[in-house]
C-alpha cells in the first residue's frame, strides 16, 4: 500500500492507522447516534442474551479494559510488552486471594488490585523502560514467564497448580450474572473515559511525541524515561483491574490461565483492533474473546488451528486493524473521503 | 457525549420494565410441574437425556481419555437397546487438557449453553475440585467423578458431587488390614507424592495401622517436579523396613520399582498403589524383576482366565468391538469408564422424577447395586451421608504378567467404619 486515495499531504504527512499508530482522525461519522446506540445496546444486553452469551459479553468488556491498558504502551508508546498477561494474572489473584482466603467483600478487591499492579508496573518500568523495543520485550517476557511457577510455589495462599474457586458477587436485585455484567460495564466505561482524558493530557501528548521522535521530544524538554514509566504503571494498573474483573466474572483462577499465551493474545488483540484508538480496544476484545469461541463451534477437535487461521484471515482483510476497516466502511457510507 | 444520554435514559426505562416483568430469555430452563413441582428438569425430555463429560483428550494426561471411550461405548450400547426407559442418552465429551481453568469453562458451556441435565464425570482431582464449586452453585449433579480423593465422599456440604472408585483412604485401609493379618510384625517404609493424593493415602494408612503391631518406620516424600526418586529409595532402604508402600503416580512408581529391583541388599515386600499398577508402569521395568509385588483392585481384568465365561465380560467385549473398535479392550481405563457409565444408568433408572434433585437423591441412596465388571462381592452403595459408592477391594499379586487375586474381598466400611468427615474449605 503506497498511497491512500484522497489523502492530501497538507503540512503533516498522514498515514493510515496501523502503518503509524496515533491516527487522530474520527473513526465513526455519526458520533452521537453511535454512542447512543452503543449505550442502549450495552444496557439492554443482559436482558436479551441467554446466560452463556452474557458471560462471554462480560469477558469482552474485561478484555477491553486490559487492551486499553496495553495500548498505552504498545499503541501510544510504541513499545512492545509481553508481560501484561502477568499483570492481568496478579490482579486476578489479588482479587481471588482476598475474596476466597480472607473473606473480604469483593468491591474492596478492585482498588487493591489496581494499586498493587500500579506499583508493580512502576517497579518493573523503572529499570525496564530505559530499555527500548526488543529489549523491553525481553524483560517483560521474563515477567510473564516467571508468574505461573511463582503462583504454583505457594499453594497455601494461591491454591497451587490446582487453582482456586472464588465465590462470585451476589446480586441485590438482578440475577447474579446480570449484576456482574453491570459492574464490569461501569468499570469499563470509567476506564475508557480515563484513557480518553489521559491521552489528551500533557503526558499523553508527550508520549506520542516520544514515540514519533524521541530525540526531538527530549530536546523539547520531555524526559522519555519518566513519561514511559508513568505510562507503563498506568498500563499495568489497567491490566490488573481487568484481572480483578475477570475473577468476579469467571469465579476461578489457576496459574495456567495467566501464562505467556495470554500476554501474546492481548498483544494480538491490540494490533488486530487497531493501535492507539479507543475503538480498537473494544474491537480487539471481540476478537480475543470471539475467535476461540467461533473456532470451537466450527471444529471442536482443533480449535487452535481454526483460531490461527481466523486471525490470519482478519489480519489479511484488515491490515490496518479493524478500526481502520471500520473507518473506511463508515466514511464510504457517509459519502466523504478519508 | 450529551446526545448519548437521552437514548440511555430511554433504555434504562425500557430495561426496568423488562426487569419488572422478569423478562429474560430462559433458553431451555425447565421447571417441572405436577408431582415433582418446583424441581429442575433441564436437559431431560421424554425421548432423551443430555449428559456432559470433561476429560483430558489432549495434554500430558491424555492417556486417561480412554475412560471416555469406555463411557461412550456403554451409552451407545444402551441406546442401541432402546435407551433408559425410552430415553436416549446424548453424551457430550469436552476436552480440558487436564487444566482446571478449562474444565470450569467447559462445565459452564455444558451447563449454560448446551443445557445438559447432569455432568457425568470430570477426570482428575484438580479439574473435579474446580468444577465442583460450579456444579454446587448451579445445582447440577456431578456424578461419579474419576478420581479417588477422599473429599468427594466426605464433604457433605456439596451434595451435588459424588465419587466412584474406592477412595485413597479405603485403599490404604486394605493394605493395612492385609499387613496386620499376614505380617503382624511388619516394619513399613512409605514413599509418597507430596500432594493431596499422597497425603490422603499416607494419613489413611497411619490411622488404619493404629492399634495393630504394624509399625511405620520411615516415610519420605517427593515432588512431582523431582527428576527421580532414587535418593528417597536409598534413604528408605537404610531404615531396614521389610515392607515398602509405594504411593506414587506412574512415572515415579516405575522409577521406584526399578530402583528397588536393582538394590539386591534390600528386598522388602513391595506394595504399589492402584493408580500405578498398570502395564504401562510394569512393562518398562520388566515383569521378571517385579514378581510378587502386591496391589489392590476392584474391577475384573479383561482377558484374565477367571472371566472367560463371564456374561458381563462377554457383553463388554462384544459392545466394545461394535461401538468403540478403536479402544483397547484390555485397558483398565476403558473398563473403568464402562463400569461408571453402567452405574450412571442404574442411577437414571432409580430416579423418582425426571429432575436434577431426583438424580441427586438417587445417587445418594444406592442399595448394594451390582455391576457387570466389578469383582464378585463388590457392589455400589451410598447413603445420604455416605458419598463413597465403592469401598471394597481385593488384593492381587503379580504372577507372570498377570495380577492374581488372593484373600477375600475386604470391605473397609464394614471393618473400619465410615471415613471420618474432613474439614474442607
Interface residues (C-beta under 8 A of the other chain):
Chain A: X31 X32 X33 X35 X36 X37 X38 X39 X40 X43 X44 X47 X48 X49 X50 X51 X52 X55 X161 X162 X163 X165 X168 X173 X174 X175 X178 X250 X251 X252 X253 X254 X256 X257
Chain B: X1 X2 X3 X4 X6 X7 X8 X10 X11 X12 X14 X15 X18 X19 X23 X24 X25 X26 X27 X99 X100 X101 X104 X105 X108 X109 X112 X113 X125 X126 X129 X130 X132 X133 X134 X137
